[in-house]
Structures are given as C-alpha cells and as structure tokens.
Amino acid sequence: MSRNNEKNIKKHNDKLHKAQDKAKKAAMDRKEKLKQITKKFNEGKSSEDN
C-alpha cells in the first residue's frame, strides 16, 4: 500500500489549487482596492489644484 495513490494526490492537488486561487484572488482584490484609492486620491488632489 502506497500513500501516494491517485485519490490522495488528487485531494492534495485540489487543496493546493484552492489555496493558490484564494491567494491570487486576494492579491487581485488588493490591487483593485489600491487602484480605487489612488483614483480617489488623484481626483481629490486635482480638485484642490484648481
């Protein structure tokens, strides 16, 4: 009996990919929030300059 059977490998890979997707989504969300914050900051700054 081997520990590295197909079922265990699949379960591990599914868990790994789920974690990777979660991390990727979190990074994308952070970038999107940063874009929004930067946009608001730039809009506020441009209105102050006028």
Summary of the structure (lengths in Angstrom):
residues: 50
radius of gyration: 21.6
end to end distance: 75.1
largest distance: 75.1
contacts: 89
relative contact order: 0.07
helix: 88%
strand: 0%
